Amino acid sequence: MKLQSRSKEAPEVNLTSLIDVVLLLLVFFMVSTSFVREAEISLRLPQAEAPTSPSTLDEVLDITITQTGSYIVNGRPLVNNQRRTLRAAIERLMGDNRDLPVIIKADAESTHQAVVTAMDVVGQLGFVQINIATVTPPEA
């Protein structure tokens, strides 16, 4: 019995579907990745140092936030607690001087939004030395 051998054809690999899948994955990752940087607040953590002298404490911008979210700038309460009012008060008091340190004091019951608004306003005005006053709780 004589068997005929089939002609051997080279196997053919179709890469079209593989390329389609890779391109779809590429498009998916490009669309799902966000390249936009959100607004940032750069923080410089405090270092331990000697207490400041009383003469330098007179030359600061002091912003106090009350329990109700009202602002007091250098001992003067503002007429309302809106962002533009706070900005105008700071600009009126400081003028073009942006080298002074800013101390933000907030009541424990004040809203987080009021503190962030104050930090945002002084940051947009160009102040770089922003300090948040803290109180050390008494030891039990």
N, C-alpha and C positions, 0 to 999 in steps of 0.2 A: 504494500500500500504506500502510495506516494502522497505525502502531505505537502500541500502548497504553503509555503511560508508567506506570511503577509508582509507587505512592504512596511518597513519601520519608518514611521513618521516621527519627526521630532516633536516632543510635547510643546504645546503653545500655552503660554501663561498670559492671561488677559489682565492687564494692570489697570484697566479703566475704572473698575469698581473700587479698587484700593485707592487710587488717586482721588476719586470722589469722596470717599470716607475721610481721608486725610484733609482735604480742603474744607469739608464741612466742620471737622474738629477745629481747624485753624480759624475759621470764621466764628465759630461758637466762642472760642477763647478770646478772640479780639473784641467781640461785642460784650462779653461778660466782664472784661477787665476794665477797671476805671483808671484813667490816667490823670484825672483832675485831683489836684492837691487841695484839701480843705483848708480853711483858715486855721492858722496855728498861733499859739501863744508860746513863745520861747521862754522857758523858765531857767533861772540860774539859782540853784539851791544855795541857801545861806551857809557861810562858813563861820566857825567859832572865832570870835575876835573880842577885843576889849570893849567895854561899854563906851558908847559915844559920849562926847562931852556935851553939857547942856547948851553951849553956844551954838552947836550945829543942829540941835533939835528945833531951834527957832526958825530955821530956814528949810522947812519941809511943807509939802502939800498934804494936808491931813483930810481924808475923806472918811466920814463916819456914816455907817448905814444902820438905821434904827430897826426896831422889830417890825414896824409897818412897811419898811422898804423906803423910807424917806432918807434923803441925803443931807448931810451937814458938812460943808466945806470950810475948813479952817475956823470952825466954831460958828459959822453962819448957816442957819437952816435955809434950804431952798423952798421956793413957793410950791413946787410940785416935784414929783419923782420921775420926770421924763428925761430921756437921754439928752435931748437938745438943751434942756435947762442946765443939766450937770455940765455939759460941754461948754456952754456959754459962761457959766460961773468960773470954771477952771481957766478959760481963756482970759476972762476979765481979771482974775487975780494974778495969774502968772505971766501974762503978756507973751513974749517970745522966749522966756527963760524955760528951757526944757531939761536943764542939768540938775535940778533939785530932785531929791528923792520923794517918792509918793508913799504914804502910809495909808493903807485901807484897813479900817477897823469896822467890824460887823458884829451886830448883836447875834447871839446864838440862835435866836428865833427868826432872824431875817431870812428872806428867801435867797436861794442860791443864785437865782436870776439877777437879783439886785447887785450882788457881788460881782458876777461876771460882766454885767453891764458897766459897772464902774471900772473894772480892769480893762475892758474893751475901749472905753472912752479915753482913758489916759494913755493906752497903747497907741490909739489912732492919732492922738495929739503929739506923739513923739517922745513921751517920757520912757526912759529905759530902766530907771531904778524904782521898781514897783515892789513894795514890801507889804505883806499881810501881817497885821498885828495879831499875836496869839496870846492867850492867857494860860499860864501853867496851872493845872488844877492842884488844889492842896492835897498833900499826901495823906492817905488814910491811916 
